[in-house]
Amino acid sequence: MRFAHKRYYVERYIKCSCCGVLVYGDGIKLPAPDGTQRLFCSDWCRDWTALRDKGEELRLPLRREGDPA
């Protein structure tokens, strides 16, 4: 993010490969089956995508704030 005349602007919009939320900072990386890098906003999105890639059941508990990681 940069500063413009009295305003902020975003140089690039980087979205989560799973849910499409904008990723600020480094994010979480996971290689795709074809070898390209994908970027995720959370561990949950990374884990869900990994299950989908393996063809496993797509059920993960939702994590709430304050839950252990």
Backbone torsions as a table, in degrees:
resi	resn	phi	psi	omega
1	MET	NA	139.5	178.5
2	ARG	-123.0	166.3	176.9
3	PHE	-98.5	134.9	172.8
4	ALA	-114.3	-177.5	-178.2
5	HIS	-57.9	98.8	177.8
6	LYS	64.6	14.7	179.8
7	ARG	-145.1	163.0	173.0
8	TYR	-98.7	154.0	168.1
9	TYR	-145.4	154.3	-177.2
10	VAL	-99.9	130.6	-178.9
11	GLU	-75.2	-40.6	-178.7
12	ARG	-139.4	144.7	173.7
13	TYR	-101.7	109.4	179.7
14	ILE	-109.8	120.0	-175.0
15	LYS	-110.4	152.6	176.2
16	CYS	-62.3	136.1	-179.5
17	SER	-69.6	-15.4	-178.2
18	CYS	-98.9	-56.2	-171.2
19	CYS	-108.7	-13.6	177.2
20	GLY	86.8	5.3	177.5
21	VAL	-69.9	143.2	177.2
22	LEU	-64.0	135.4	-179.4
23	VAL	-102.5	121.4	175.6
24	TYR	-105.0	137.0	-178.8
25	GLY	87.6	-152.6	-173.9
26	ASP	-79.7	-30.0	-176.1
27	GLY	68.5	-168.4	-179.6
28	ILE	-121.7	127.7	-175.7
29	LYS	-103.3	145.6	176.6
30	LEU	-148.8	130.6	179.0
31	PRO	-72.1	142.5	175.7
32	ALA	-79.8	163.2	177.3
33	PRO	-55.4	-28.9	179.4
34	ASP	-85.7	1.2	176.3
35	GLY	97.9	-11.0	178.2
36	THR	-75.5	156.8	178.7
37	GLN	-87.1	137.0	173.3
38	ARG	-115.7	152.4	-176.9
39	LEU	-119.5	136.3	-177.7
40	PHE	-126.2	154.8	-179.0
41	CYS	-86.3	-23.0	-176.0
42	SER	-150.4	166.5	175.9
43	ASP	-62.6	-37.1	-178.3
44	TRP	-60.7	-47.1	179.7
45	CYS	-62.9	-40.6	178.2
46	ARG	-63.2	-46.2	-178.3
47	ASP	-65.9	-40.6	-179.7
48	TRP	-63.4	-43.6	179.7
49	THR	-65.4	-38.4	177.9
50	ALA	-63.1	-40.6	176.6
51	LEU	-63.6	-43.0	179.9
52	ARG	-62.4	-41.6	179.4
53	ASP	-62.8	-34.3	-179.6
54	LYS	-82.2	-12.4	-178.6
55	GLY	80.2	20.1	-178.7
56	GLU	-87.8	174.2	179.3
57	GLU	-63.0	132.6	-174.7
58	LEU	-93.7	63.0	177.2
59	ARG	-128.2	116.5	175.9
60	LEU	-130.3	141.0	175.9
61	PRO	-69.0	141.1	176.2
62	LEU	-75.5	136.5	178.5
63	ARG	-90.8	139.6	178.1
64	ARG	-110.8	156.5	178.7
65	GLU	-58.7	131.4	-179.7
66	GLY	97.0	-15.0	176.9
67	ASP	-71.1	145.9	175.5
68	PRO	-64.9	147.0	-176.7
69	ALA	-71.7	NA	NA
